[in-house]
């Protein structure tokens, strides 16, 4: 399931028509940073990166990543809202 979400985010980053190339590139970099942080169990850094990527791209798939980071931080209520 996580692999599907990752694939959706990566595919979406390349198909967003309304975002500038620089925004799309920055969102992709932030997503990558978030994945590295999440894998290293630095969940707050992961959430922050995913949140910033979402602010730039508005890709709904990033909401899953934000929720996963919040869940790992012990904030299930916030994760559910995300």
C-alpha positions, 0 to 999 in steps of 0.5 A: 500500500505504501509503495502505491502511495509513493508511486502515485506521488511520483507520477503526480509530481510530473503531471501537475499542469498548474504548478511551475517547473520550479515548484514541481522540482522543489516538491519532488525534492521535499518528498524525497527528503521526507521519505529519507527522514521517515525511513530514518524515523525522523517523523517530525522532519518527514511531516514537515517536508511532506507538508511543504511539498503539499503546499507547493503541489496540492497533490492529495497523495501527499496527505497519506504521507503526512498522515503516516508521519503524524501517526508515527509521532503519536498523533492519531487524531491529527493523522485522521484529519490529515 
